[in-house]
Amino acid sequence: MTRLREALNDLADEAPMVSLVNVAIAGHRRRRRTNRTVAAVAAVVLLGVGTTAAALPWSWGDHTAAPRAADTVPDLPDGKVGLIGSAYQTPCKLDAAERQADCSAVEWRVVTRAGTTYRVPQALVNTTKQRRVPVAISRDGRMLAYYSRQAQAHVVRDLMTGSEVTSPVTVKEERIGIGSMFVVSDDGRYVIFDPREGSKDPGLLIDTRTGKTVSVPGKYEAVSIKDGVAELVRYIKTDLWLMPVTGGGAPVRFRGVFIMFSELAPDGRTVAAMEYRDMKKRTLTLLDAKSGRTLRKVAIRGLPKNGGLAGTSIWESGSEVTIAFSDKGFMITYAVDVHTGQSRKLARYPGKFPRVTLPGAADQ
């Protein structure tokens, strides 16, 4: 159970009844509820078999040596690749006749902004305990960070130069639990690893150059690492902590229950979020991360009638924040003017995949 789910459960007696499943799916880009049942349902639906097959048995394999798929997608080459626009995890294959789902060939792939797709076989997909393993992309699409089973550590790859840095901090694979979270800074120097979402197990901010670490309390989730500051959030009694990468600072509490936090705006103090009670209203709330004050609420305009918000992330400018929107299983990003609420479409990501990672945001 994720922290968001815990928050919603605690609020159940205080708020109108809603579908917690729908809220969790559409309402929080930082959910990593990745138990095998949810993965099975997602994969089966994506393959068009229907929800009645959700109870199919699963076959899991060693994802460090996943066999090449029937297509001709090349491996991520050495050297310059170019900025990437997204990463996605391929779905499991279903044998309807045998009522078996084979996930042994599931892998991470990246798509460059130019539209080229590459396999990333060195990025671990699942642990030996079948826990999903996330990847992270820097805000500008230059850095790709992932966990390497061979190194037992996180690796950061610069896709513009081809240079690669392996963190000197060893992280045992068994530490990666349900809903593990992962973010990377724009320069690739810092990563934050949260071993298990919704637990008291502390996370770790790692300087991949020096090996220095800063412990992150388990009750906080990482939103971003930007300009030497890690943005951390705690739900229910919603706190936002702008922690320097060297440690320190203090959290600020907001009046209200907020989810879907964006990174810090260019002004150094504004964040966009969604208040729990506004989940169905498509309304963003602008918050002052320094004082805890609510600045204003903005109704988002120009979105498709169907679908729902999947999260907020980076700021396109001082007046526009990026949101992710899920429509019929497809991920679409929009820039929303935080003064007028008007949205403009940025990109539509092809394919209905179980997990999608966008620059500056965790798995969708």
C-alpha positions as CSV (number, residue, x, y, z in Angstrom):
1,M,0.0,0.0,0.0
2,T,1.4,3.4,-1.0
3,R,1.6,6.5,1.0
4,L,-1.1,8.0,-1.2
5,R,-3.4,5.0,-0.5
6,E,-2.7,5.4,3.2
7,A,-3.5,9.1,3.0
8,L,-6.8,8.3,1.2
9,N,-7.7,5.6,3.6
10,D,-7.2,8.0,6.5
11,L,-9.3,10.6,4.8
12,A,-12.2,8.2,4.0
13,D,-14.3,9.2,7.0
14,E,-13.8,12.9,6.3
15,A,-14.3,13.1,2.5
16,P,-17.0,12.0,0.0
17,M,-16.7,8.4,-1.1
18,V,-14.6,8.0,-4.2
19,S,-13.0,5.1,-6.0
20,L,-9.6,4.8,-4.4
21,V,-8.4,2.8,-7.3
22,N,-9.3,5.4,-9.8
23,V,-7.8,8.2,-7.7
24,A,-4.6,6.2,-7.3
25,I,-4.4,5.6,-11.0
26,A,-5.2,9.1,-12.2
27,G,-4.2,11.1,-9.2
28,H,-0.6,10.7,-8.4
29,R,2.4,10.5,-10.7
30,R,4.6,9.2,-7.8
31,R,2.5,6.0,-7.2
32,R,4.6,2.9,-7.6
33,R,2.1,0.4,-6.5
34,T,3.7,-2.4,-8.4
35,N,2.6,-5.7,-6.8
36,R,2.2,-8.6,-9.2
37,T,-1.6,-8.4,-9.3
38,V,-1.7,-4.8,-10.6
39,A,1.0,-5.6,-13.1
40,A,-1.0,-8.6,-14.3
41,V,-4.1,-6.5,-14.8
42,A,-2.3,-3.8,-16.6
43,A,-0.5,-6.2,-18.9
44,V,-3.6,-8.3,-19.7
45,V,-5.7,-5.2,-20.5
46,L,-2.9,-3.8,-22.7
47,L,-2.9,-7.0,-24.6
48,G,-6.7,-6.8,-25.2
49,V,-7.6,-10.0,-23.3
50,G,-9.9,-8.4,-20.8
51,T,-10.1,-8.3,-17.0
52,T,-11.4,-11.8,-16.6
53,A,-7.8,-13.0,-17.3
54,A,-6.4,-11.1,-14.3
55,A,-6.0,-14.3,-12.3
56,L,-3.7,-15.8,-14.9
57,P,-0.5,-17.4,-13.5
58,W,2.7,-15.5,-14.2
59,S,6.1,-16.6,-15.3
60,W,9.0,-14.3,-14.3
61,G,12.5,-14.5,-15.5
62,D,16.0,-13.0,-15.1
63,H,15.7,-9.5,-16.6
64,T,19.5,-9.0,-16.8
65,A,19.6,-11.2,-19.9
66,A,16.2,-10.7,-21.4
67,P,16.0,-12.3,-24.9
68,R,15.7,-9.9,-27.8
69,A,12.1,-9.3,-28.9
70,A,10.9,-10.2,-32.3
71,D,11.2,-6.5,-33.4
72,T,14.5,-4.9,-34.4
73,V,14.8,-2.3,-31.7
74,P,18.6,-1.7,-31.2
75,D,20.4,-1.6,-27.9
76,L,21.3,1.8,-26.5
77,P,24.7,2.5,-28.2
78,D,27.8,4.0,-26.7
79,G,28.5,7.7,-27.4
80,K,26.1,10.5,-28.1
81,V,22.5,9.4,-28.4
82,G,20.6,12.7,-28.0
83,L,18.1,13.9,-25.5
84,I,15.3,11.5,-24.6
85,G,11.7,12.3,-24.3
86,S,10.5,9.3,-22.4
87,A,11.2,5.8,-21.1
88,Y,8.8,2.9,-21.0
89,Q,8.6,-0.7,-19.9
90,T,7.5,-3.2,-22.4
91,P,4.4,-5.4,-21.5
92,C,4.4,-9.1,-20.7
93,K,3.5,-11.5,-23.4
94,L,0.3,-13.5,-23.0
95,D,-0.2,-17.1,-24.3
96,A,-4.0,-17.2,-24.2
97,A,-4.1,-20.9,-25.1
98,E,-1.8,-21.9,-22.2
99,R,-3.3,-19.2,-19.9
100,Q,0.2,-18.1,-19.1
101,A,1.8,-14.6,-19.0
102,D,5.5,-14.6,-19.6
103,C,7.3,-11.5,-18.3
104,S,10.9,-12.8,-18.8
105,A,11.5,-10.5,-21.8
106,V,10.1,-7.3,-20.2
107,E,12.7,-4.5,-20.6
108,W,13.2,-0.8,-20.3
109,R,13.3,1.2,-23.5
110,V,14.0,4.9,-24.2
111,V,12.7,7.1,-26.9
112,T,14.8,10.1,-28.1
113,R,13.2,13.4,-28.9
114,A,14.0,12.7,-32.5
115,G,11.8,9.6,-32.3
116,T,14.4,6.8,-32.1
117,T,13.7,3.9,-29.7
118,Y,16.5,2.0,-28.0
119,R,16.5,-1.0,-25.6
120,V,18.3,-0.6,-22.3
121,P,19.0,-4.2,-21.2
122,Q,21.4,-3.1,-18.5
123,A,18.6,-1.3,-16.6
124,L,17.1,-3.8,-14.2
125,V,13.4,-4.2,-14.6
126,N,12.4,-6.5,-11.7
127,T,14.2,-7.8,-8.7
128,T,14.4,-11.5,-7.9
129,K,11.4,-10.9,-5.6
130,Q,9.5,-9.4,-8.6
131,R,9.6,-5.9,-7.4
132,R,9.5,-3.3,-10.2
133,V,12.7,-1.2,-10.5
134,P,12.3,2.4,-11.7
135,V,14.5,4.5,-14.0
136,A,14.8,8.3,-13.9
137,I,15.3,11.0,-16.5
138,S,16.7,14.4,-15.8
139,R,14.4,17.4,-16.5
140,D,16.2,18.3,-19.7
141,G,16.3,14.7,-21.0
142,R,20.0,14.5,-20.9
143,M,20.6,12.1,-18.0
144,L,19.3,8.6,-17.8
145,A,19.7,6.9,-14.4
146,Y,18.9,3.2,-13.6
147,Y,19.9,0.4,-11.3
148,S,22.5,-2.2,-12.5
149,R,22.3,-5.7,-11.0
150,Q,25.9,-6.3,-12.1
151,A,27.2,-3.3,-10.3
152,Q,24.7,-3.5,-7.4
153,A,24.5,0.3,-7.7
154,H,22.8,3.0,-9.6
155,V,24.3,4.2,-12.9
156,V,23.9,7.6,-14.5
157,R,24.4,7.9,-18.3
158,D,24.9,11.2,-20.1
159,L,23.1,10.7,-23.4
160,M,24.8,13.7,-25.0
161,T,28.4,12.6,-24.4
162,G,28.0,8.9,-23.7
163,S,29.9,9.2,-20.4
164,E,28.7,6.9,-17.6
165,V,29.1,7.1,-13.8
166,T,28.4,4.2,-11.5
167,S,27.6,5.3,-8.0
168,P,30.2,4.2,-5.5
169,V,27.4,3.5,-3.0
170,T,26.3,-0.1,-3.1
171,V,22.6,-0.8,-2.8
172,K,21.7,-4.4,-2.4
173,E,19.0,-5.6,-4.7
174,E,16.9,-6.9,-1.9
175,R,16.5,-3.3,-0.6
176,I,14.3,-2.4,-3.6
177,G,10.8,-3.0,-2.4
178,I,7.2,-2.3,-3.6
179,G,6.8,1.1,-5.1
180,S,10.5,2.0,-5.0
181,M,11.1,5.6,-6.2
182,F,14.1,7.2,-7.9
183,V,15.0,10.7,-9.1
184,V,18.1,12.2,-10.7
185,S,19.4,15.8,-10.8
186,D,20.0,17.6,-14.1
187,D,23.8,17.3,-13.9
188,G,23.5,13.6,-12.9
189,R,25.5,14.1,-9.8
190,Y,22.8,13.4,-7.3
191,V,20.1,10.7,-7.1
192,I,17.5,9.9,-4.5
193,F,16.6,6.3,-3.9
194,D,13.5,5.5,-1.9
195,P,13.5,1.7,-1.2
196,R,9.8,1.3,-0.6
197,E,7.0,3.7,-0.9
198,G,4.7,3.8,2.1
199,S,7.2,2.4,4.6
200,K,9.4,3.8,7.3
201,D,12.5,2.6,5.6
202,P,14.6,5.8,5.0
203,G,15.6,6.8,1.5
204,L,19.1,7.9,0.5
205,L,20.3,10.9,-1.4
206,I,23.6,9.9,-3.0
207,D,26.4,12.0,-4.4
208,T,27.5,9.8,-7.3
209,R,30.9,11.5,-7.6
210,T,32.0,11.4,-4.0
211,G,29.9,8.6,-2.5
212,K,28.6,10.9,0.3
213,T,25.0,10.2,1.3
214,V,22.2,12.0,3.2
215,S,19.4,10.0,4.8
216,V,15.9,10.9,3.8
217,P,13.2,10.1,6.4
218,G,10.9,7.3,5.1
219,K,7.8,9.4,5.5
220,Y,8.9,11.7,2.8
221,E,8.8,11.2,-1.0
222,A,11.2,12.8,-3.4
223,V,9.7,15.1,-6.1
224,S,12.8,16.5,-7.7
225,I,16.5,17.5,-7.3
226,K,17.0,21.0,-8.7
227,D,19.7,23.6,-8.2
228,G,21.2,21.8,-5.3
229,V,17.9,21.3,-3.5
230,A,15.9,18.2,-3.0
231,E,12.1,18.7,-2.9
232,L,10.5,16.2,-0.5
233,V,6.8,15.8,0.4
234,R,4.9,14.1,3.2
235,Y,1.2,13.5,2.7
236,I,-1.9,13.9,4.9
237,K,-0.5,16.5,7.2
238,T,1.1,17.8,4.0
239,D,4.7,19.0,4.6
240,L,7.1,20.2,1.9
241,W,10.8,20.1,2.7
242,L,13.3,21.9,0.5
243,M,16.4,20.0,1.7
244,P,19.8,21.1,0.4
245,V,21.7,18.1,-1.1
246,T,24.1,18.4,1.8
247,G,21.3,18.0,4.3
248,G,19.5,20.5,6.6
249,G,16.6,22.8,6.1
250,A,13.1,22.4,7.6
251,P,9.7,21.4,6.3
252,V,6.8,23.8,5.8
253,R,3.3,22.6,6.5
254,F,0.3,23.5,4.3
255,R,-3.3,23.9,5.4
256,G,-5.1,21.2,3.5
257,V,-4.3,17.8,2.0
258,F,-2.4,18.0,-1.3
259,I,-1.0,15.5,-3.8
260,M,0.6,15.7,-7.3
261,F,3.4,18.2,-6.4
262,S,5.3,19.9,-9.2
263,E,8.9,20.8,-8.9
264,L,9.8,24.2,-7.5
265,A,9.0,27.0,-10.0
266,P,11.7,29.3,-11.4
267,D,10.8,31.9,-8.8
268,G,12.3,29.6,-6.1
269,R,9.2,29.4,-3.9
270,T,6.0,28.4,-5.8
271,V,4.8,24.8,-6.3
272,A,1.7,23.5,-8.1
273,A,-0.3,20.7,-6.5
274,M,-3.8,19.3,-6.3
275,E,-5.9,19.4,-3.2
276,Y,-7.5,16.1,-2.4
277,R,-11.1,17.5,-2.4
278,D,-10.4,19.0,-5.9
279,M,-9.6,15.6,-7.5
280,K,-12.5,15.7,-9.9
281,K,-12.5,19.4,-10.6
282,R,-9.2,19.5,-12.6
283,T,-8.1,22.4,-10.4
284,L,-4.5,23.2,-9.6
285,T,-3.5,24.9,-6.3
286,L,-0.5,27.2,-6.2
287,L,1.3,27.1,-2.9
288,D,4.1,29.1,-1.3
289,A,6.8,26.6,-0.4
290,K,8.5,29.1,1.9
291,S,5.5,30.2,4.0
292,G,2.9,27.4,3.5
293,R,0.3,29.9,2.2
294,T,-2.2,29.0,-0.5
295,L,-1.7,31.5,-3.3
296,R,-4.6,30.7,-5.5
297,K,-6.6,28.0,-7.3
298,V,-6.7,27.6,-11.0
299,A,-9.2,25.7,-13.0
300,I,-7.5,23.9,-16.0
301,R,-9.1,24.6,-19.3
302,G,-8.7,22.9,-22.7
303,L,-8.3,19.3,-21.6
304,P,-10.2,16.3,-23.2
305,K,-13.5,15.6,-21.6
306,N,-12.5,12.0,-20.8
307,G,-9.5,10.9,-18.9
308,G,-7.8,12.4,-15.9
309,L,-4.8,14.1,-14.4
310,A,-1.8,11.8,-13.8
311,G,0.5,14.4,-12.2
312,T,2.4,17.6,-12.4
313,S,6.1,17.9,-13.0
314,I,8.5,20.5,-14.5
315,W,7.8,24.2,-15.3
316,E,8.0,25.2,-18.9
317,S,8.5,28.8,-17.8
318,G,7.6,31.0,-14.9
319,S,4.0,30.9,-15.9
320,E,3.5,27.4,-17.2
321,V,3.7,24.1,-15.4
322,T,3.6,20.7,-17.1
323,I,0.9,18.2,-16.3
324,A,0.5,14.6,-17.4
325,F,-2.9,13.5,-18.5
326,S,-4.1,10.0,-19.1
327,D,-6.7,9.5,-21.9
328,K,-7.9,6.0,-22.8
329,G,-4.6,4.6,-21.6
330,F,-2.4,7.0,-23.5
331,M,-0.2,9.6,-21.8
332,I,-0.4,13.2,-23.0
333,T,1.5,16.2,-21.5
334,Y,0.2,19.7,-21.4
335,A,1.6,23.1,-20.3
336,V,-0.9,24.9,-18.1
337,D,-0.8,28.7,-17.6
338,V,-1.0,29.1,-13.9
339,H,-2.7,32.5,-14.2
340,T,-5.4,31.7,-16.7
341,G,-5.6,27.9,-16.5
342,Q,-5.4,27.6,-20.3
343,S,-3.6,24.4,-21.4
344,R,-1.7,23.7,-24.5
345,K,-0.7,20.2,-25.7
346,L,3.0,19.4,-25.6
347,A,3.3,15.7,-26.6
348,R,1.3,12.5,-26.9
349,Y,3.2,9.4,-26.1
350,P,2.5,6.4,-28.3
351,G,1.6,3.0,-26.9
352,K,-0.3,1.8,-23.9
353,F,2.5,0.6,-21.7
354,P,2.4,-0.5,-18.0
355,R,5.0,2.1,-17.0
356,V,6.1,5.4,-18.5
357,T,8.8,7.7,-17.2
358,L,9.0,11.3,-18.4
359,P,11.8,13.8,-17.9
360,G,11.7,15.3,-14.4
361,A,8.9,12.9,-13.3
362,A,8.6,9.4,-11.9
363,D,6.7,6.5,-13.4
364,Q,3.2,7.4,-14.7
